Amino acid sequence: MNNTSIFFVMEDVMEQKKLILIEIEKCRKEMNDLSKHLDLSSDEVVSISRQLDKLLNQFEKAR
């Protein structure tokens, strides 16, 4: 792999992480908003929490 290829791979990873961060922020906000009106153990809050966990794991795995 030459330097140009490495640059494009790194750029792609950075873009992927940026998109995941946007989704994390949306999910975090939605969970926060829901938790103001629902119990933290409600199905809706737990579901969005699981979704947030998946996004955080995706972000950590993105290289």
Residue frames as qw, qx, qy, qz and C-alpha x, y, z in Angstrom:
[[0.000, 0.892, 0.453, 0.000, 0.00, 0.00, 0.00],
 [0.449, 0.329, -0.027, 0.830, 1.53, 3.33, -0.98],
 [0.130, -0.199, -0.394, 0.888, 1.27, 6.64, 0.88],
 [0.345, -0.059, -0.267, -0.898, -1.63, 7.86, -1.26],
 [0.591, -0.266, -0.714, -0.266, -3.64, 4.72, -0.51],
 [0.417, -0.282, -0.660, 0.558, -2.94, 5.03, 3.20],
 [0.058, 0.063, 0.124, -0.989, -4.07, 8.66, 3.12],
 [0.500, -0.155, -0.423, -0.740, -7.40, 7.74, 1.52],
 [0.595, -0.289, -0.748, 0.056, -7.97, 4.88, 3.96],
 [0.285, -0.234, -0.513, 0.775, -7.27, 7.20, 6.91],
 [0.219, -0.009, -0.091, -0.971, -9.52, 9.87, 5.44],
 [0.567, -0.236, -0.634, -0.469, -12.31, 7.29, 4.99],
 [0.516, -0.310, -0.714, 0.357, -11.96, 6.13, 8.61],
 [0.101, -0.153, -0.304, 0.935, -12.06, 9.72, 9.87],
 [0.396, -0.100, -0.317, -0.856, -15.22, 10.38, 7.84],
 [0.601, -0.276, -0.733, -0.161, -16.79, 7.17, 9.15],
 [0.393, -0.281, -0.619, 0.619, -15.98, 8.15, 12.74],
 [0.094, 0.034, 0.056, -0.993, -17.41, 11.62, 12.15],
 [0.529, -0.202, -0.499, -0.656, -20.70, 10.14, 10.91],
 [0.590, -0.310, -0.729, 0.155, -20.86, 7.76, 13.87],
 [0.227, -0.159, -0.439, 0.855, -20.26, 10.69, 16.25],
 [0.324, -0.106, -0.180, -0.923, -23.19, 12.55, 14.72],
 [0.658, -0.267, -0.614, -0.345, -25.40, 9.50, 15.27],
 [0.494, -0.209, -0.664, 0.521, -24.10, 9.13, 18.84],
 [0.002, -0.044, -0.244, 0.969, -25.01, 12.72, 19.60],
 [0.513, -0.177, -0.365, -0.757, -28.52, 12.33, 18.14],
 [0.681, -0.244, -0.689, -0.039, -29.05, 9.14, 20.10],
 [0.369, -0.128, -0.564, 0.728, -27.70, 10.66, 23.32],
 [0.202, -0.055, 0.055, -0.976, -30.02, 13.64, 22.96],
 [0.628, -0.214, -0.501, -0.555, -33.02, 11.43, 22.27],
 [0.621, -0.231, -0.705, 0.252, -32.25, 9.27, 25.30],
 [0.179, -0.070, -0.407, 0.893, -31.82, 12.36, 27.46],
 [0.384, -0.119, -0.158, -0.902, -35.14, 13.80, 26.24],
 [0.682, -0.233, -0.624, -0.302, -36.97, 10.52, 26.79],
 [0.530, -0.164, -0.683, 0.475, -35.55, 10.12, 30.29],
 [0.075, -0.099, 0.245, -0.961, -37.08, 13.45, 31.30],
 [0.621, -0.073, -0.091, -0.775, -40.56, 12.01, 30.74],
 [0.906, -0.041, -0.369, -0.205, -40.14, 8.27, 31.23],
 [0.762, -0.566, 0.315, 0.021, -38.59, 5.99, 33.79],
 [0.041, 0.683, -0.692, -0.230, -35.02, 5.01, 33.04],
 [0.365, -0.089, 0.927, 0.008, -36.16, 1.38, 33.00],
 [0.657, 0.512, 0.234, -0.502, -38.90, 2.03, 30.41],
 [0.803, 0.250, 0.479, 0.251, -38.69, 0.03, 27.20],
 [0.436, 0.878, 0.088, 0.178, -38.14, 3.18, 25.14],
 [0.170, -0.901, 0.396, -0.045, -35.21, 4.44, 27.22],
 [0.720, -0.322, 0.599, 0.139, -33.61, 1.00, 27.46],
 [0.764, 0.486, 0.375, 0.197, -33.95, 0.53, 23.71],
 [0.316, 0.922, -0.104, 0.199, -32.29, 3.85, 22.88],
 [0.448, -0.749, 0.488, 0.005, -29.61, 3.11, 25.47],
 [0.816, -0.025, 0.539, 0.207, -28.81, -0.17, 23.69],
 [0.608, 0.734, 0.191, 0.234, -28.69, 1.65, 20.38],
 [0.041, -0.950, 0.290, -0.110, -26.27, 4.17, 21.89],
 [0.683, -0.474, 0.546, 0.110, -24.10, 1.32, 23.20],
 [0.809, 0.326, 0.419, 0.254, -23.92, -0.18, 19.70],
 [0.376, 0.898, 0.003, 0.230, -22.92, 3.17, 18.21],
 [0.324, -0.848, 0.418, -0.035, -20.22, 3.67, 20.85],
 [0.789, -0.192, 0.552, 0.188, -18.86, 0.20, 20.10],
 [0.689, 0.621, 0.273, 0.255, -18.86, 0.97, 16.36],
 [0.090, 0.967, -0.190, 0.141, -16.94, 4.15, 17.03],
 [0.535, -0.655, 0.531, 0.054, -14.33, 2.31, 19.08],
 [0.808, 0.065, 0.546, 0.214, -13.93, -0.40, 16.42],
 [0.544, 0.830, 0.092, 0.086, -13.58, 2.08, 13.53],
 [0.594, -0.525, 0.300, 0.530, -9.91, 2.31, 12.58]]
